Amino acid sequence: MEQNKAEFNERGVPMENPPVEDPLDEPRRLRRLQLMMSLVMQVIAQDPKLTVEEASQMVADARRAALALFPGKELAFDLLYRPRLQRVMRERFRMQ
């Protein structure tokens, strides 16, 4: 007999019909993440009117969006994208 595991939303309320993750959807989400991160890094590197605060907000928003696409993958984001974003920020704003 298979036991049903209750899934919970962000408020801790059990969901009756948890979303079923489509394995064919992962490549699409990954491509969306790659495109988004590429655009964020290009804007930070090339927009002459962008301030440090705006760039930092873009980085935070990109992280939030990445984690919405891949929940629970904070470590992967921090290992893969954080160093790239930090490098772009350092080069663009001559930060240490």
Secondary structure, 3 states (H helix, E strand, C coil): CCCCCCEECCCCCEECCCCCCCCCCHHHHHHHHHHHHHHHHHHHHHCCCCCHHHHHHHHHHHHHHHHHHCCCCHHHHHHHCHHHHHHHHHHHHCCC
